[in-house]
Amino acid sequence: MNNGKVTYKDAGVDIDSGNSFVKMIKPLVKATYRPEVIADIGGFGGLFSLNSSKYRQPVLVSGTDGVGTKLKLAFMADKHDTVGIDLVAMCVNDIIVQGAEPLFFLDYLATGRLDPEKAAEVVKGIAQGCSQAGCSLIGGETAEMPGFYSEGEYDLAGFAVGVVERDNIIDGSSITVGNKLIGITSNGLHSNGYSLARKVLFDIMGLEIDSLLPGLQTTVAEELLTPTRIYVKTVLNLLRDFRINGIAHITGGGLLENVPRILPNGCKAIIGKDSWTMPAIFPLIQQGGGIEEMEMFRTFNCGIGLVLVAPENEAEEILIRLSGLNEQAYVIGEVAKCDAGAECVEFV
């Protein structure tokens, strides 16, 4: 009996758990701090002092994204330490393609009932992703909303801010006919196409989360929870010495939808379908679901996580540099003239 004295905890929100969670993640967050961070976690807003003396005309570039239904795999496997890396990757990869160095990151985690240990695992991944991207985790929000999410489930959103010199913005406007397309490989599905992948693997093929994938040496959980590659440091390295006319992050929409986003009018991309080796998970899903080839290229990255557009005379040197950075990369096509009304991407 509570004699009619109802508390917030009775309604499903445990403030003490929230305070405990903040204490658990403080060292993880602090480990990501760049020198420009001037406030500790716990304030009403994160403070970041941009070193304006480093730039002539600094332009801030922002991006926001989530992890999508990949979270369903994390719930099924009860593994939560990698989806935070995905969250950071989806945001910072979107701003690095415009030439912007990520500076800081904020996260939003919403759940029905806060499990401090599980939430800390998520933030551990976010902090790891920020370290890979060289940016600071300076704040976030943990929302406990009883009755809104199923038991044990949560949702994630991320927000990244970066900076680039105005003259160095990469927007695809300098792409010309004859430029080469260089594809940097992915390490699997990254964070897109999971609704289709789950339908094929679970509903059609009848696999379980811990099933060994046919022809692979990994389980469904191991393969599909592999975190998204973060390409920030690789791209920043290339930009020091090479002319990159355009960069596309291959996310939802695959090669078919994302490459045209950076092409100027009158240009199309010709992509060689056999110019790179597709990871085994993609043909497995395609065959298991009887999926048409173009649907694969529209839904998944199919083994290419980032596409660079560069002058033909620099392509070979860029490949050599990428190899030195332990990246697998291939010339996967070229830019050609596009007639009015024609498709912007052609697979050959």
C-alpha positions as CSV (number, residue, x, y, z in Angstrom):
1,M,0.0,0.0,0.0
2,N,1.3,3.5,-0.8
3,N,-1.6,5.4,0.8
4,G,-2.3,7.1,-2.5
5,K,1.2,8.6,-2.7
6,V,2.2,7.7,-6.2
7,T,5.8,8.3,-7.3
8,Y,7.4,8.8,-10.7
9,K,9.0,5.3,-10.2
10,D,5.5,3.8,-9.7
11,A,4.7,5.2,-13.1
12,G,7.7,3.4,-14.6
13,V,10.4,6.1,-14.6
14,D,13.4,5.4,-12.2
15,I,15.4,8.6,-11.8
16,D,17.9,6.8,-9.6
17,S,18.6,4.4,-12.4
18,G,19.2,7.4,-14.7
19,N,21.7,8.9,-12.3
20,S,23.5,5.6,-12.0
21,F,23.7,5.3,-15.8
22,V,25.3,8.8,-16.0
23,K,27.9,7.8,-13.5
24,M,28.7,4.6,-15.5
25,I,29.2,6.4,-18.8
26,K,31.2,9.5,-17.6
27,P,34.6,7.9,-18.1
28,L,33.6,6.5,-21.5
29,V,32.5,10.0,-22.6
30,K,35.5,11.8,-21.3
31,A,37.8,9.5,-23.2
32,T,36.4,11.0,-26.4
33,Y,37.1,14.6,-25.6
34,R,39.1,16.8,-28.0
35,P,40.9,19.9,-26.6
36,E,38.0,22.1,-27.8
37,V,35.5,20.6,-25.3
38,I,35.0,23.0,-22.4
39,A,32.3,21.5,-20.3
40,D,31.7,18.2,-18.5
41,I,28.8,15.8,-19.2
42,G,25.7,16.6,-17.3
43,G,25.0,20.2,-18.2
44,F,22.0,21.4,-20.2
45,G,24.1,21.6,-23.3
46,G,27.5,20.5,-24.6
47,L,30.1,23.3,-25.1
48,F,32.6,23.1,-27.9
49,S,35.0,26.0,-28.6
50,L,35.8,26.0,-32.3
51,N,39.4,27.0,-32.9
52,S,38.6,29.6,-35.6
53,S,42.2,30.5,-36.1
54,K,42.7,27.3,-38.0
55,Y,40.2,28.3,-40.7
56,R,39.7,31.2,-43.1
57,Q,36.0,30.6,-43.9
58,P,34.8,27.7,-41.7
59,V,31.5,26.1,-42.7
60,L,29.7,23.8,-40.2
61,V,28.3,20.6,-41.6
62,S,25.7,18.6,-39.6
63,G,24.2,15.2,-40.0
64,T,21.7,13.0,-38.2
65,D,20.7,9.4,-38.5
66,G,19.8,6.2,-36.7
67,V,20.6,2.5,-36.8
68,G,17.2,1.3,-38.2
69,T,16.0,-2.2,-37.8
70,K,19.5,-3.5,-37.2
71,L,18.5,-2.9,-33.6
72,K,16.2,-5.9,-33.8
73,L,19.2,-8.1,-34.2
74,A,20.8,-6.5,-31.1
75,F,17.7,-7.3,-29.1
76,M,17.5,-10.9,-30.4
77,A,21.2,-11.5,-29.7
78,D,21.2,-9.5,-26.5
79,K,24.4,-7.8,-27.7
80,H,24.5,-4.1,-27.4
81,D,28.1,-2.9,-27.6
82,T,28.3,-2.5,-31.3
83,V,25.2,-0.6,-32.4
84,G,26.6,2.6,-30.9
85,I,29.5,2.3,-33.5
86,D,26.8,2.0,-36.2
87,L,25.1,5.1,-34.9
88,V,28.3,7.2,-35.1
89,A,29.2,5.8,-38.5
90,M,25.9,6.6,-40.1
91,C,26.3,10.2,-39.1
92,V,30.0,10.9,-39.5
93,N,30.3,9.1,-42.8
94,D,27.6,11.4,-44.1
95,I,29.5,14.6,-43.3
96,I,33.0,13.4,-44.2
97,V,31.8,12.9,-47.8
98,Q,31.4,16.7,-48.0
99,G,35.0,17.1,-46.8
100,A,34.1,18.0,-43.2
101,E,36.1,16.8,-40.2
102,P,33.7,15.6,-37.5
103,L,34.1,17.7,-34.3
104,F,31.4,16.5,-31.9
105,F,28.5,14.1,-31.5
106,L,25.4,13.8,-29.5
107,D,23.1,10.8,-29.0
108,Y,19.5,10.1,-28.1
109,L,18.5,6.8,-26.5
110,A,14.9,6.1,-25.8
111,T,13.5,3.1,-24.0
112,G,10.5,1.9,-22.0
113,R,12.5,1.1,-18.9
114,L,16.1,2.1,-18.4
115,D,18.5,-0.8,-17.9
116,P,21.7,1.1,-16.9
117,E,24.1,-1.8,-17.7
118,K,22.6,-2.4,-21.2
119,A,22.5,1.4,-21.9
120,A,26.1,1.7,-20.8
121,E,27.0,-1.0,-23.3
122,V,25.3,1.1,-26.0
123,V,27.2,4.2,-25.0
124,K,30.5,2.2,-24.9
125,G,30.0,1.6,-28.6
126,I,29.1,5.2,-29.3
127,A,32.3,6.3,-27.5
128,Q,34.3,3.8,-29.5
129,G,32.8,5.1,-32.7
130,C,33.6,8.7,-31.7
131,S,37.2,7.6,-31.1
132,Q,37.4,6.0,-34.5
133,A,36.1,9.2,-36.1
134,G,38.2,11.5,-34.0
135,C,35.2,13.5,-32.6
136,S,34.0,14.2,-29.1
137,L,30.8,12.8,-27.5
138,I,29.7,16.0,-25.7
139,G,26.1,15.2,-24.7
140,G,22.9,13.4,-25.3
141,E,19.5,12.4,-23.9
142,T,18.2,9.2,-22.3
143,A,14.5,9.1,-22.5
144,E,12.6,6.6,-20.3
145,M,9.0,6.3,-21.7
146,P,7.0,3.5,-20.0
147,G,4.6,1.8,-22.3
148,F,6.0,3.3,-25.4
149,Y,8.5,0.6,-26.3
150,S,8.4,-3.2,-25.9
151,E,10.2,-4.8,-23.0
152,G,13.9,-4.7,-23.5
153,E,13.8,-2.6,-26.6
154,Y,15.2,0.9,-27.3
155,D,15.8,3.3,-30.1
156,L,18.8,5.4,-31.1
157,A,19.4,8.6,-32.9
158,G,22.7,10.5,-33.4
159,F,23.7,14.0,-34.4
160,A,27.2,14.9,-35.7
161,V,28.7,18.4,-36.4
162,G,31.9,18.9,-38.4
163,V,33.8,21.7,-40.1
164,V,35.2,22.3,-43.6
165,E,36.8,25.3,-45.3
166,R,34.3,26.9,-47.7
167,D,36.7,26.4,-50.6
168,N,37.2,22.8,-49.8
169,I,33.6,21.7,-49.7
170,I,33.1,18.5,-51.7
171,D,29.7,18.7,-53.5
172,G,30.3,16.9,-56.8
173,S,30.2,20.1,-58.9
174,S,33.7,19.5,-60.2
175,I,33.0,16.0,-61.4
176,T,33.6,15.6,-65.1
177,V,33.3,13.0,-67.8
178,G,36.3,10.6,-67.6
179,N,36.6,10.7,-63.8
180,K,37.1,7.4,-62.2
181,L,34.9,5.8,-59.5
182,I,36.9,4.3,-56.7
183,G,35.0,2.0,-54.4
184,I,36.2,1.4,-50.8
185,T,34.9,-1.9,-49.5
186,S,32.3,-2.4,-46.7
187,N,32.5,-5.2,-44.2
188,G,28.9,-6.4,-44.7
189,L,25.5,-4.8,-44.6
190,H,26.6,-1.8,-42.4
191,S,23.2,-0.4,-41.3
192,N,20.9,-0.7,-44.3
193,G,18.6,-3.3,-45.8
194,Y,18.0,-5.1,-42.5
195,S,14.2,-5.4,-43.0
196,L,14.8,-7.3,-46.2
197,A,17.7,-9.3,-44.7
198,R,15.6,-10.4,-41.7
199,K,12.7,-11.4,-43.9
200,V,15.0,-13.6,-46.1
201,L,17.1,-15.1,-43.3
202,F,14.4,-15.7,-40.7
203,D,11.1,-15.9,-42.5
204,I,12.1,-17.5,-45.8
205,M,15.3,-19.5,-44.9
206,G,14.1,-20.3,-41.4
207,L,17.4,-19.4,-39.6
208,E,17.7,-18.5,-36.0
209,I,19.8,-15.7,-34.5
210,D,22.5,-18.1,-33.5
211,S,22.4,-20.3,-36.7
212,L,25.5,-20.7,-38.7
213,L,25.1,-19.1,-42.1
214,P,25.3,-21.5,-45.0
215,G,28.7,-21.4,-46.6
216,L,30.1,-18.9,-44.0
217,Q,32.0,-19.4,-40.8
218,T,29.9,-17.0,-38.8
219,T,26.5,-17.0,-37.2
220,V,23.6,-14.7,-38.2
221,A,24.3,-12.5,-35.1
222,E,28.0,-12.3,-35.8
223,E,27.6,-11.4,-39.4
224,L,24.7,-9.0,-39.2
225,L,25.9,-7.2,-36.0
226,T,29.3,-6.4,-37.5
227,P,29.5,-2.6,-37.0
228,T,29.5,-0.2,-39.9
229,R,32.9,1.0,-41.2
230,I,33.9,4.5,-40.3
231,Y,35.8,6.1,-43.2
232,V,36.6,9.5,-41.6
233,K,40.4,9.1,-41.0
234,T,40.9,7.4,-44.4
235,V,39.2,10.3,-46.2
236,L,41.0,13.0,-44.3
237,N,44.3,11.4,-45.2
238,L,43.4,11.3,-48.9
239,L,42.2,14.9,-48.9
240,R,45.7,16.1,-47.8
241,D,47.3,15.0,-51.0
242,F,44.7,14.2,-53.7
243,R,41.9,15.9,-55.6
244,I,38.6,14.2,-54.8
245,N,35.7,15.6,-56.8
246,G,32.9,13.8,-55.1
247,I,32.2,11.2,-52.4
248,A,29.1,9.1,-51.9
249,H,28.3,7.2,-48.7
250,I,26.5,4.0,-49.8
251,T,23.6,3.7,-47.4
252,G,19.9,3.2,-47.9
253,G,19.3,3.1,-51.7
254,G,22.6,1.4,-52.4
255,L,24.8,2.2,-55.3
256,L,21.8,2.8,-57.5
257,E,20.4,5.7,-55.5
258,N,23.4,7.2,-53.7
259,V,26.0,7.7,-56.5
260,P,23.6,9.9,-58.5
261,R,23.2,12.2,-55.5
262,I,26.7,13.7,-56.3
263,L,26.7,13.7,-60.1
264,P,26.2,17.1,-61.9
265,N,23.8,17.4,-64.8
266,G,24.9,15.7,-67.9
267,C,26.9,13.0,-66.1
268,K,26.2,9.4,-65.4
269,A,28.1,6.6,-63.6
270,I,29.0,3.5,-65.4
271,I,29.8,0.8,-62.8
272,G,31.3,-2.6,-63.5
273,K,29.4,-5.2,-61.6
274,D,32.4,-7.6,-61.5
275,S,35.0,-5.0,-60.6
276,W,35.0,-5.9,-56.9
277,T,34.5,-9.1,-54.8
278,M,31.1,-9.0,-53.1
279,P,31.1,-10.3,-49.5
280,A,29.4,-13.7,-49.3
281,I,26.5,-12.5,-47.2
282,F,25.0,-10.6,-50.2
283,P,24.7,-13.5,-52.7
284,L,23.4,-15.6,-49.8
285,I,20.6,-13.2,-49.2
286,Q,20.0,-12.7,-52.9
287,Q,19.7,-16.5,-53.6
288,G,17.8,-17.2,-50.3
289,G,15.1,-14.6,-51.2
290,G,15.2,-14.8,-55.0
291,I,16.0,-11.1,-55.2
292,E,16.5,-9.4,-58.5
293,E,20.0,-8.0,-59.2
294,M,18.8,-4.3,-59.4
295,E,16.8,-4.7,-56.2
296,M,20.1,-5.8,-54.5
297,F,21.9,-2.7,-55.8
298,R,19.0,-0.5,-54.7
299,T,18.7,-2.0,-51.1
300,F,22.3,-3.0,-50.0
301,N,25.8,-1.6,-50.4
302,C,26.7,-4.9,-51.9
303,G,30.3,-4.6,-50.6
304,I,31.1,-1.0,-51.4
305,G,30.7,1.4,-48.5
306,L,32.1,4.5,-50.0
307,V,32.6,5.7,-53.6
308,L,35.2,8.3,-54.5
309,V,35.2,10.3,-57.8
310,A,38.6,11.4,-58.8
311,P,40.6,12.4,-61.9
312,E,41.8,9.5,-64.0
313,N,45.4,10.5,-63.6
314,E,45.2,10.3,-59.8
315,A,43.2,7.1,-59.5
316,E,46.2,4.7,-59.3
317,E,48.0,6.8,-56.7
318,I,44.8,6.9,-54.6
319,L,44.6,3.1,-54.7
320,I,48.2,2.8,-53.6
321,R,47.5,5.2,-50.7
322,L,44.3,3.3,-49.7
323,S,46.3,0.1,-49.7
324,G,48.8,1.7,-47.4
325,L,45.9,2.6,-45.1
326,N,44.8,-1.0,-45.0
327,E,41.7,-0.3,-47.1
328,Q,40.5,-2.6,-49.9
329,A,39.6,-0.5,-52.8
330,Y,38.9,-0.9,-56.5
331,V,38.3,1.2,-59.6
332,I,34.7,0.2,-60.1
333,G,33.7,2.5,-63.0
334,E,33.8,5.9,-64.5
335,V,31.8,9.0,-65.2
336,A,30.3,9.3,-68.7
337,K,28.1,11.8,-70.6
338,C,24.5,11.3,-69.9
339,D,21.8,12.1,-72.4
340,A,18.7,14.0,-71.2
341,G,16.2,11.7,-69.6
342,A,18.6,8.8,-69.4
343,E,19.4,6.8,-66.2
344,C,22.1,8.3,-64.0
345,V,23.7,4.9,-63.2
346,E,24.5,2.1,-65.6
347,F,25.7,-1.3,-64.5
348,V,27.8,-3.3,-67.1
